[in-house]
Amino acid sequence: MASLVGYLERMTALQMMATHTIKTTQSEFMRAEEKLLECESNISNMTALPSDICIVQSVSKQLWKVSTTGHIALEALVYLDETTGYATRLSWRQVFKE
């Protein structure tokens, strides 16, 4: 009976750690998405953004690669319409650090 109680205690502790990890990761992911949206909306005026929020690179004439910085990094391919200044996200992915 004692080994069963010990096993249940370990399983409960592991479940609590997993739940905490999921909550933390979700909040960091949402923060990264907010940063990405902010960079996309201000892509035509990058001087308005702090330099540590994102990295913007030109891919071709009207295509830009926008990457966030931090533990969880997101990367998006953005099309910028020169006439309207409106940015459209074409694709995105999570960047995994090595």
ABEGO torsion letter per residue (X at the ends): XAAAAAAAAAAAAAAAAAAAAAAAAAAAAAAAAAAAAAAAAAAABAAABBAAABBBBBABAABBBBBBBEABBBBBBBBBBAAAGBBBBABBBBBBBX
